[in-house]
Amino acid sequence: MINLSHRSYKKELLDYVAIPFDDIKQNMHELNIINTKLGGHAITIKGLRKIITGISNKNKLHICEIGCGGGDNLKTIDNFCKKNKLSVTYTGIDIKSECIVYAKQQYPQLDADWMITDYRLADFKNQKPDIIFSSLFCHHFTDEELVYMLQWMKSNASAGFFINDLHRHILAYYSIKCITAAFSKSYLVKNDAALSVARGFKKKEWENIFKKAGIKNYSITWHWAFRHLVTCKNE
């Protein structure tokens, strides 16, 4: 049985370069299904709701996702905002050009500025997003890298930021391993899904990362299926 007492830093296949575009497309397609069926998108909406409640002027919001992948999270948020009559523009940032190409193909009607870049190099042209968020992105980084990421998100989001990521747990690890072995057609998903859990977080680890980042006004809540929702409103 795998030892999950500490985070794994083993690289996922998706972290490597030169992955064929068709393989990335299949990976993005299946991740969207997983997020939909296992409640990942619903948690993203909960994070959005928490930050939005602190914004007095909601006439025109700017929401940015770092590590946006195939754009499914932004599309989910856009559906929510349209139902609630919120006017929003989006920025999707991903370092992989294949992900941005796929996002543009999937959601051509989304009012989004797609950036192919390291999030740290993003240029918002002096117009900070109201909200910055990430979903299943933070576990790709070391704790030390995350300290900088939290500080960057807090500095660049005028209202606040939120994070939707995995709770490292033995049941989550073997459950997703069995599910993807049985149903996935993507070798990337078959390899990376369980490894993502092994790279996920315990609540105490998040608390330590925030302490190192010098950020105090945050909350961490647990959600099914084995996710942490981390929210931080700017004071």
FINU-178180 format. One record per residue: x, y, z of N, C-alpha, C, O, CB in turn. Coordinates in steps of 0.2 Angstrom, whole numbers, padded with zeros to 4 digits, always signed. Glycine has a CB too. Example, Ala and Ser with C-alpha at 12.3 -4.5 7.8 and 13.67 -1.06 7.14 Angstrom:
FINU-178180
+0066-0028+0039+0062-0022+0039+0066-0016+0039+0071-0017+0042+0057-0022+0045 +0064-0011+0035+0068-0005+0036+0064+0000+0039+0067+0006+0040+0070-0003+0029 
This chain:
FINU-178180
+0004-0006+0000+0000+0000+0000+0004+0006+0000+0010+0006+0003-0005+0000+0006 +0002+0011-0004+0006+0017-0005+0006+0021+0002+0002+0021+0006+0004+0022-0010 +0012+0024+0003+0013+0029+0009+0011+0036+0007+0015+0039+0003+0020+0028+0012 +0006+0039+0010+0004+0045+0008+0005+0050+0014+0002+0055+0015-0003+0046+0006 +0010+0049+0019+0011+0053+0024+0014+0060+0022+0014+0065+0026+0016+0049+0029 +0018+0059+0016+0021+0066+0014+0019+0066+0006+0017+0061+0003+0028+0065+0014 +0019+0073+0004+0017+0074-0003+0022+0071-0008+0028+0071-0006+0017+0081-0004 +0020+0068-0013+0024+0065-0018+0026+0071-0023+0022+0076-0024+0021+0060-0022 +0033+0071-0025+0035+0076-0030+0037+0073-0036+0040+0076-0041+0041+0080-0027 +0034+0067-0037+0035+0064-0044+0031+0067-0049+0026+0069-0048+0033+0056-0043 +0035+0069-0055+0031+0073-0060+0026+0069-0063+0027+0063-0065+0037+0075-0065 +0020+0072-0065+0015+0069-0069+0017+0069-0076+0021+0073-0078+0008+0072-0068 +0014+0065-0080+0016+0064-0087+0014+0071-0091+0018+0073-0095+0012+0059-0091 +0009+0074-0088+0007+0081-0091+0012+0086-0090+0011+0091-0093+0000+0083-0089 +0016+0085-0085+0021+0090-0084+0027+0090-0089+0031+0095-0089+0024+0089-0077 +0027+0085-0093+0032+0085-0098+0030+0088-0104+0025+0090-0105+0034+0077-0099 +0035+0089-0108+0034+0093-0115+0033+0088-0120+0034+0082-0119+0040+0098-0117 +0031+0090-0126+0031+0086-0132+0026+0080-0132+0027+0075-0134+0037+0083-0134 +0020+0082-0129+0014+0077-0128+0010+0079-0135+0008+0084-0136+0010+0078-0122 +0008+0073-0138+0004+0075-0144-0003+0078-0143-0006+0077-0138+0003+0068-0148 -0005+0082-0147-0011+0086-0146-0017+0082-0145-0021+0084-0141-0012+0091-0152 -0018+0077-0149-0023+0072-0148-0024+0069-0141-0029+0068-0138-0023+0067-0153 -0018+0068-0138-0018+0065-0132-0020+0070-0126-0023+0068-0121-0010+0062-0130 -0017+0076-0127-0019+0082-0123-0027+0083-0123-0030+0084-0118-0015+0088-0124 -0030+0083-0129-0037+0084-0130-0041+0078-0126-0046+0080-0123-0039+0083-0137 -0039+0072-0127-0042+0067-0123-0042+0068-0116-0046+0066-0112-0039+0060-0125 -0036+0070-0114-0035+0071-0106-0039+0076-0104-0042+0076-0099-0027+0073-0105 -0040+0082-0108-0044+0088-0106-0051+0086-0105-0055+0088-0101-0043+0094-0110 -0053+0082-0110-0060+0079-0111-0062+0075-0105-0067+0076-0102-0061+0075-0117 -0058+0071-0103-0059+0066-0097-0059+0070-0091-0063+0068-0086-0054+0060-0097 -0054+0075-0090-0054+0079-0084-0060+0083-0083-0063+0083-0077-0048+0083-0084 -0063+0085-0088-0070+0089-0088-0075+0084-0085-0079+0086-0081-0072+0092-0094 -0075+0078-0088-0080+0073-0085-0079+0071-0078-0084+0071-0074-0080+0066-0089 -0073+0070-0076-0071+0069-0069-0074+0075-0064-0077+0074-0059-0064+0068-0068 -0072+0081-0066-0074+0087-0062-0081+0088-0062-0084+0090-0057-0071+0093-0065 -0085+0086-0067-0092+0086-0067-0095+0081-0063-0100+0082-0059-0095+0086-0074 -0093+0075-0064-0096+0069-0060-0094+0069-0053-0099+0067-0049-0094+0062-0064 -0088+0071-0051-0086+0070-0044-0086+0077-0041-0084+0078-0035-0079+0068-0044 -0090+0082-0044-0091+0088-0040-0086+0093-0040-0086+0098-0036-0092+0086-0033 -0081+0093-0044-0075+0098-0044-0078+0104-0047-0076+0110-0044-0070+0095-0049 -0082+0104-0052-0085+0111-0054-0089+0114-0049-0089+0120-0049-0088+0110-0061 -0093+0110-0046-0097+0113-0040-0093+0116-0035-0096+0122-0032-0102+0107-0037 -0088+0114-0033-0083+0117-0028-0080+0123-0031-0080+0128-0027-0078+0112-0026 -0079+0124-0037-0076+0130-0040-0082+0135-0040-0080+0141-0038-0075+0129-0048 -0088+0134-0041-0093+0139-0040-0094+0141-0033-0095+0147-0032-0100+0136-0043 -0093+0136-0028-0093+0138-0021-0088+0143-0020-0089+0148-0016-0093+0132-0017 -0082+0142-0022-0077+0147-0021-0078+0154-0024-0077+0159-0021-0070+0144-0024 -0081+0154-0030-0083+0160-0033-0088+0164-0029-0087+0170-0028-0086+0159-0040 -0093+0160-0027-0098+0163-0023-0095+0167-0016-0097+0172-0015-0103+0158-0020 -0090+0163-0013-0087+0166-0007-0084+0173-0008-0084+0177-0004-0083+0161-0004 -0080+0173-0014-0077+0179-0016-0081+0185-0018-0080+0190-0016-0071+0178-0021 -0086+0183-0022-0091+0188-0025-0095+0192-0020-0096+0197-0020-0096+0184-0030 -0096+0188-0014-0100+0191-0009-0097+0198-0006-0100+0202-0003-0102+0186-0003 -0090+0198-0007-0086+0204-0004-0085+0209-0009-0082+0214-0008-0080+0201-0002 -0088+0208-0015-0087+0213-0020-0093+0218-0021-0099+0215-0022-0086+0210-0027 -0092+0224-0020-0098+0229-0020-0101+0231-0027-0107+0231-0028-0096+0235-0016 -0096+0231-0031-0098+0233-0038-0097+0227-0043-0092+0225-0044-0094+0239-0041 -0103+0224-0044-0103+0218-0048-0105+0219-0056-0107+0215-0059-0107+0213-0045 -0104+0225-0058-0107+0227-0065-0103+0224-0070-0105+0222-0075-0107+0235-0065 -0096+0224-0069-0092+0221-0074-0086+0217-0070-0081+0221-0069-0089+0226-0079 -0086+0211-0070-0081+0207-0066-0076+0205-0071-0077+0203-0077-0084+0201-0062 -0070+0204-0068-0064+0201-0072-0061+0195-0068-0059+0196-0062-0058+0206-0074 -0062+0189-0071-0060+0183-0067-0055+0180-0071-0055+0179-0077-0066+0178-0066 -0049+0178-0068-0043+0175-0071-0042+0168-0068-0042+0167-0062-0037+0179-0070 -0041+0163-0072-0039+0156-0070-0032+0155-0072-0030+0156-0078-0043+0151-0072 -0027+0153-0067-0021+0151-0069-0020+0144-0069-0023+0140-0065-0015+0154-0064 -0017+0141-0074-0017+0134-0076-0024+0132-0078-0027+0127-0076-0015+0130-0069 -0026+0135-0083-0033+0135-0085-0035+0128-0089-0040+0127-0090-0035+0141-0089 -0029+0125-0092-0030+0119-0096-0035+0120-0101-0034+0125-0105-0033+0114-0091 -0040+0116-0102-0045+0116-0108-0050+0121-0107-0055+0121-0111-0047+0110-0109 -0050+0125-0102-0055+0131-0101-0062+0128-0098-0067+0133-0098-0057+0133-0108 -0063+0122-0096-0069+0120-0093-0071+0123-0087-0077+0125-0086-0069+0112-0092 -0066+0125-0083-0068+0129-0077-0071+0136-0078-0076+0138-0075-0062+0130-0072 -0068+0139-0083-0070+0146-0085-0077+0145-0088-0082+0150-0087-0065+0149-0090 -0078+0140-0092-0085+0139-0095-0090+0138-0090-0096+0140-0090-0085+0134-0100 -0089+0134-0085-0093+0132-0079-0095+0139-0076-0101+0140-0074-0090+0127-0074 -0090+0143-0074-0091+0149-0071-0095+0154-0075-0100+0157-0073-0084+0153-0069 -0094+0154-0082-0098+0158-0086-0105+0156-0086-0110+0161-0087-0095+0158-0094 -0107+0150-0086-0114+0147-0086-0117+0150-0080-0123+0152-0080-0114+0140-0086 -0113+0150-0074-0116+0152-0068-0117+0160-0068-0123+0162-0066-0111+0150-0062 -0113+0163-0071-0113+0171-0071-0119+0173-0075-0122+0178-0074-0107+0174-0073 -0120+0169-0081-0125+0171-0085-0132+0170-0082-0137+0174-0082-0125+0167-0092 -0133+0164-0078-0139+0163-0075-0140+0168-0069-0146+0169-0068-0138+0156-0071 -0135+0171-0066-0136+0176-0061-0135+0183-0064-0134+0188-0060-0131+0174-0056 -0135+0184-0070-0135+0190-0074-0129+0194-0071-0130+0200-0070-0141+0194-0072 -0123+0191-0071-0117+0195-0070-0113+0195-0076-0112+0191-0080-0113+0191-0064 -0111+0201-0077-0107+0203-0083-0099+0202-0082-0097+0205-0077-0108+0210-0086 -0096+0197-0085-0089+0195-0084-0085+0194-0090-0087+0192-0095-0090+0188-0080 -0079+0196-0089-0074+0195-0094-0069+0190-0091-0068+0190-0084-0070+0201-0097 -0065+0186-0095-0061+0181-0092-0054+0181-0095-0053+0184-0100-0064+0174-0093 -0049+0179-0091-0042+0178-0093-0041+0171-0091-0041+0169-0085-0037+0183-0090 -0038+0167-0096-0036+0160-0095-0029+0159-0096-0026+0161-0102-0040+0155-0099 -0025+0157-0092-0018+0157-0092-0015+0150-0092-0017+0146-0087-0014+0161-0087 -0011+0147-0097-0008+0141-0096-0002+0141-0100-0001+0144-0105-0013+0135-0099 +0003+0137-0097+0010+0137-0100+0010+0133-0106+0015+0134-0111+0015+0135-0095 +0005+0128-0107+0005+0124-0113+0001+0127-0118-0005+0128-0117+0002+0117-0111 +0004+0128-0124+0000+0130-0130-0005+0126-0132-0011+0128-0134+0005+0132-0136 -0004+0119-0131-0010+0114-0133-0016+0115-0129-0021+0115-0132-0007+0107-0133 -0015+0117-0123-0021+0118-0119-0025+0124-0121-0031+0124-0121-0019+0118-0111 -0022+0129-0123-0025+0135-0125-0028+0134-0132-0034+0137-0133-0020+0141-0125 -0025+0131-0136-0028+0130-0143-0034+0126-0142-0039+0127-0145-0023+0126-0147 -0034+0121-0137-0040+0116-0136-0046+0121-0133-0051+0120-0135-0038+0111-0131 -0044+0125-0128-0049+0129-0125-0052+0134-0130-0058+0135-0130-0046+0134-0119 -0048+0137-0134-0051+0141-0140-0056+0137-0144-0061+0140-0146-0046+0144-0144 -0054+0131-0146-0058+0127-0150-0065+0125-0147-0070+0125-0150-0055+0121-0152 -0064+0124-0140-0070+0121-0136-0075+0127-0135-0081+0126-0135-0068+0118-0130 -0073+0133-0133-0077+0138-0131-0075+0145-0135-0073+0150-0132-0076+0139-0124 -0077+0145-0141-0075+0151-0145-0080+0157-0143-0078+0163-0145-0076+0149-0153 -0085+0156-0140-0090+0161-0138-0088+0164-0132-0091+0169-0130-0097+0159-0138 -0084+0161-0128-0082+0164-0121-0078+0170-0122-0073+0171-0126-0078+0159-0117 -0080+0175-0118-0077+0182-0118-0070+0181-0114-0070+0184-0109-0081+0188-0116 -0065+0179-0117-0059+0177-0114-0053+0179-0117-0052+0179-0123-0059+0170-0112 -0048+0182-0113-0041+0183-0116-0037+0177-0114-0036+0176-0108-0038+0190-0113 -0035+0173-0119-0031+0167-0117-0024+0169-0118-0021+0171-0123-0033+0161-0122 -0020+0167-0113-0013+0168-0113-0009+0162-0112-0010+0158-0108-0011+0173-0107 -0004+0161-0117+0001+0156-0116+0007+0158-0113+0011+0161-0116+0002+0153-0124 +0008+0157-0107+0013+0160-0103+0013+0156-0096+0008+0154-0094+0013+0167-0102 +0019+0157-0093+0020+0156-0086+0016+0161-0082+0016+0167-0084+0027+0156-0083 +0012+0159-0077+0007+0164-0074+0011+0169-0071+0008+0175-0071+0003+0160-0068 +0017+0168-0069+0021+0173-0066+0023+0179-0070+0025+0184-0068+0028+0170-0063 +0022+0178-0077+0024+0183-0082+0018+0186-0085+0019+0190-0090+0028+0179-0088 +0012+0184-0083+0006+0187-0085+0006+0195-0085+0008+0198-0079+0000+0184-0082 +0004+0198-0090+0003+0205-0090-0004+0207-0091-0007+0206-0096+0008+0208-0096 -0006+0210-0085-0014+0212-0085-0015+0219-0087-0020+0222-0087-0016+0211-0078 -0009+0222-0090-0010+0229-0092-0013+0234-0087-0017+0238-0089-0013+0229-0099 -0011+0234-0081-0013+0238-0076-0020+0237-0074-0023+0242-0071-0011+0245-0077 -0023+0232-0076-0030+0231-0075-0031+0224-0071-0032+0219-0074-0035+0231-0081 -0030+0224-0065-0030+0218-0061-0036+0214-0061-0042+0218-0061-0028+0219-0053 -0036+0208-0061-0043+0204-0061-0046+0205-0054-0042+0206-0049-0042+0196-0062 -0053+0205-0054-0056+0205-0047-0054+0199-0043-0053+0199-0037-0063+0206-0048 -0055+0193-0047-0054+0186-0044-0049+0182-0048-0049+0182-0054-0061+0183-0043 -0044+0179-0044-0040+0174-0048-0041+0168-0044-0042+0167-0038-0032+0176-0047 -0041+0162-0048-0042+0156-0045-0038+0150-0049-0036+0151-0054-0049+0154-0045 -0037+0145-0046-0035+0139-0049-0038+0133-0047-0041+0132-0041-0027+0138-0047 -0038+0128-0051-0042+0121-0050-0037+0116-0052-0035+0115-0058-0049+0121-0053 -0035+0111-0047-0031+0106-0049-0024+0108-0052-0022+0105-0057-0034+0101-0054 -0022+0114-0050-0016+0116-0052-0010+0117-0047-0004+0115-0048-0017+0124-0055 -0012+0118-0041-0007+0119-0036-0003+0113-0034+0003+0113-0032-0010+0122-0029 -0006+0107-0035-0002+0101-0033+0004+0099-0038+0008+0095-0037-0007+0095-0033 +0004+0103-0043+0010+0102-0048+0016+0106-0045+0021+0105-0048+0008+0105-0055 +0016+0109-0039+0021+0114-0037+0024+0111-0030+0020+0108-0026+0019+0121-0037 +0030+0113-0029+0032+0112-0022+0029+0117-0017+0027+0122-0019+0040+0112-0022 +0030+0115-0011+0027+0120-0006+0031+0127-0006+0027+0132-0005+0029+0117+0001 +0037+0127-0008+0041+0133-0008+0038+0137-0014+0038+0143-0014+0048+0132-0009 +0037+0134-0020+0034+0137-0025+0027+0140-0024+0025+0145-0027+0034+0133-0032 +0023+0136-0020+0017+0139-0018+0017+0145-0014+0012+0149-0014+0013+0133-0015 +0022+0146-0010+0022+0152-0006+0022+0158-0010+0018+0163-0009+0028+0152-0001 +0026+0157-0015+0026+0163-0020+0020+0164-0024+0017+0169-0025+0032+0162-0025 +0017+0158-0026+0010+0158-0029+0005+0162-0025+0001+0166-0028+0008+0151-0031 +0004+0160-0019-0001+0163-0015+0000+0171-0014-0005+0174-0015-0001+0160-0008 +0006+0173-0013+0008+0180-0013+0006+0183-0020+0004+0189-0020+0015+0181-0011 +0008+0180-0025+0006+0183-0032-0001+0183-0033-0004+0188-0035+0009+0178-0037 -0005+0178-0031-0012+0179-0032-0015+0184-0027-0020+0188-0030-0015+0172-0030 -0013+0185-0021-0016+0190-0017-0014+0197-0020-0018+0201-0019-0013+0189-0010 -0008+0198-0022-0006+0204-0025-0009+0206-0031-0010+0212-0032+0002+0204-0026 -0011+0201-0035-0014+0203-0042-0021+0202-0042-0024+0204-0048-0011+0198-0047 -0025+0200-0037-0032+0200-0037-0035+0205-0033-0033+0206-0027-0035+0193-0035 -0039+0210-0035-0041+0215-0032-0046+0213-0026-0046+0217-0021-0045+0221-0036 -0050+0208-0027-0055+0206-0022-0053+0200-0018-0054+0200-0012-0062+0205-0026 -0049+0195-0021-0047+0189-0018-0046+0184-0023-0047+0184-0029-0052+0187-0013 -0044+0178-0020-0043+0172-0024-0045+0166-0020-0047+0166-0014-0035+0171-0025 -0046+0161-0024-0048+0154-0022-0044+0148-0025-0042+0149-0031-0055+0153-0022 -0044+0143-0022-0040+0137-0024-0044+0131-0023-0047+0130-0018-0033+0136-0021 -0045+0127-0028-0049+0120-0028-0044+0115-0029-0041+0114-0035-0055+0120-0033 -0042+0111-0024-0037+0106-0026-0038+0100-0021-0042+0100-0017-0030+0109-0024 -0034+0095-0022-0035+0088-0020-0033+0087-0012-0028+0090-0010-0032+0083-0024 -0037+0083-0009-0035+0081-0002-0032+0074-0003-0034+0070-0005-0041+0081+0003 -0025+0074+0000-0022+0068-0001-0024+0063+0004-0024+0064+0010-0014+0069+0001 -0027+0057+0002-0030+0053+0006-0030+0046+0003-0031+0045-0003-0038+0055+0008 -0029+0041+0007-0028+0034+0004-0035+0032+0000-0034+0028-0005-0027+0029+0009 -0041+0033+0002-0047+0031-0001-0047+0035-0008-0049+0032-0013-0053+0033+0003 -0046+0041-0008-0046+0045-0014-0041+0042-0019-0042+0042-0025-0044+0052-0013 -0035+0040-0017-0030+0038-0021-0032+0031-0025-0032+0031-0031-0023+0036-0017 -0034+0026-0021-0036+0020-0024-0043+0020-0027-0044+0016-0032-0036+0015-0018 -0047+0025-0025-0054+0025-0029-0053+0028-0036-0055+0025-0041-0058+0030-0025 -0049+0033-0037-0048+0036-0043-0043+0032-0047-0044+0032-0054-0045+0043-0043 -0039+0028-0044-0035+0023-0048-0039+0018-0051-0038+0016-0057-0029+0020-0043 -0044+0015-0047-0048+0010-0050-0053+0013-0055-0054+0010-0060-0052+0007-0044 -0056+0019-0054-0061+0022-0059-0057+0023-0065-0060+0022-0071-0063+0028-0056 -0051+0026-0065-0048+0028-0072-0045+0021-0075-0045+0021-0081-0042+0032-0070 -0043+0016-0071-0041+0010-0074-0047+0007-0078-0046+0004-0083-0038+0005-0069 -0053+0008-0076-0059+0004-0079-0062+0008-0084-0064+0005-0089-0064+0003-0073 -0062+0015-0084-0066+0019-0089-0062+0024-0093-0064+0026-0098-0071+0023-0085 -0056+0025-0091-0052+0030-0095-0049+0027-0101-0047+0022-0101-0046+0033-0091 -0049+0031-0107-0045+0030-0113-0039+0034-0114-0036+0033-0119-0050+0031-0119 -0037+0037-0109-0031+0042-0109-0026+0039-0105-0027+0038-0099-0033+0049-0107 -0020+0038-0108-0014+0035-0104-0012+0041-0099-0009+0039-0093-0009+0033-0108 -0013+0047-0101-0011+0053-0096-0016+0052-0090-0013+0053-0084-0012+0059-0100 -0022+0052-0091-0027+0051-0085-0025+0045-0081-0025+0046-0075-0034+0051-0087 -0024+0039-0084-0023+0033-0080-0017+0034-0076-0017+0031-0070-0022+0027-0085 -0012+0037-0078-0006+0038-0074-0006+0044-0069-0004+0043-0064+0000+0039-0079 -0009+0050-0072-0009+0056-0068-0014+0057-0062-0013+0060-0057-0009+0062-0072 -0020+0053-0063-0025+0055-0058-0023+0053-0051-0024+0057-0047-0032+0051-0061 -0021+0046-0051-0019+0044-0044-0013+0048-0041-0013+0050-0035-0018+0037-0044 -0008+0049-0046-0002+0053-0044-0004+0060-0042-0001+0063-0037+0003+0053-0050 -0009+0063-0045-0011+0069-0042-0014+0069-0035-0012+0074-0031-0017+0072-0047 -0017+0064-0033-0019+0063-0026-0013+0063-0022-0013+0066-0016-0024+0057-0025 -0008+0059-0024-0002+0058-0020+0002+0065-0019+0006+0066-0015+0002+0053-0023 +0001+0069-0024+0004+0076-0024-0001+0081-0020+0001+0087-0020+0006+0078-0031 -0006+0079-0018-0011+0084-0015-0009+0085-0008-0004+0084-0006-0018+0080-0015 -0014+0088-0004-0012+0092+0002-0017+0089+0008-0022+0087+0007-0013+0099+0001 -0014+0089+0014-0017+0089+0020-0019+0096+0022-0015+0101+0020-0013+0085+0026 -0024+0097+0026-0026+0104+0028-0020+0108+0032-0019+0113+0031-0032+0104+0033 -0017+0104+0036-0011+0107+0040-0006+0109+0035-0002+0114+0037-0008+0102+0045 -0005+0106+0030+0000+0108+0025-0001+0115+0022+0003+0119+0021+0001+0103+0020 -0008+0116+0020-0010+0122+0018-0009+0127+0023-0007+0133+0021-0018+0122+0016 -0010+0126+0029-0010+0131+0034-0002+0133+0035-0001+0139+0036-0012+0128+0041 +0002+0128+0034+0009+0130+0035+0012+0134+0029+0016+0139+0029+0013+0123+0035 +0009+0133+0023+0011+0136+0017+0008+0144+0017+0012+0148+0016+0008+0133+0010 +0002+0144+0020-0001+0151+0021+0003+0155+0026+0005+0161+0025-0008+0151+0023 +0006+0152+0031+0010+0155+0036+0016+0157+0033+0018+0163+0035+0011+0150+0042 +0019+0153+0029+0026+0155+0026+0025+0161+0021+0029+0165+0020+0029+0149+0022 +0019+0161+0018+0017+0167+0014+0015+0173+0017+0015+0178+0014+0011+0165+0009 +0014+0173+0024+0012+0179+0027+0005+0181+0026+0003+0187+0027+0017+0184+0026 +0001+0176+0025-0006+0178+0023-0011+0175+0029-0010+0169+0030-0009+0175+0016 -0015+0179+0032-0019+0177+0037-0026+0176+0036-0030+0172+0039-0018+0181+0043 -0029+0180+0032-0036+0180+0031-0039+0175+0025-0040+0177+0020-0038+0188+0029 -0038+0169+0027-0040+0164+0023-0045+0159+0026-0045+0159+0032-0034+0160+0019 -0048+0154+0022-0052+0149+0025-0051+0143+0021-0049+0143+0015-0059+0151+0025 -0051+0137+0024-0050+0130+0021-0056+0126+0023-0058+0125+0029-0043+0127+0023 -0060+0124+0018-0065+0119+0019-0065+0113+0015-0062+0113+0009-0072+0123+0017 -0067+0107+0018-0066+0101+0014-0073+0099+0011-0078+0101+0013-0065+0095+0020 -0072+0097+0005-0078+0095+0001-0077+0088-0002-0072+0086-0004-0080+0101-0005 -0083+0085-0003-0083+0079-0007-0082+0080-0015-0084+0085-0017-0090+0075-0006 -0078+0076-0019-0075+0070-0016-0067+0072-0015-0063+0072-0020-0076+0065-0022 -0066+0073-0009-0059+0073-0007-0055+0080-0010-0050+0079-0013-0055+0067-0008 -0058+0085-0009-0056+0092-0011-0055+0097-0005-0059+0096+0000-0060+0095-0017 -0051+0101-0006-0050+0107-0001-0052+0113-0005-0049+0114-0011-0043+0108+0002 -0056+0117-0003-0058+0124-0006-0054+0129-0001-0056+0130+0005-0065+0125-0007 -0050+0133-0004-0046+0138+0000-0048+0144-0003-0047+0146-0009-0038+0137-0001 -0050+0149+0001-0053+0155-0001-0049+0161+0003-0048+0160+0009-0060+0156+0000 -0048+0166+0000-0044+0172+0003-0047+0178+0000-0046+0180-0006-0036+0172+0002 -0050+0182+0004-0053+0189+0002-0048+0194+0004-0045+0194+0010-0060+0190+0006 -0046+0199+0000-0042+0204+0001-0045+0209+0006-0051+0211+0005-0040+0208-0005 -0042+0212+0011-0045+0216+0016-0045+0223+0013-0047+0228+0017-0040+0216+0023 
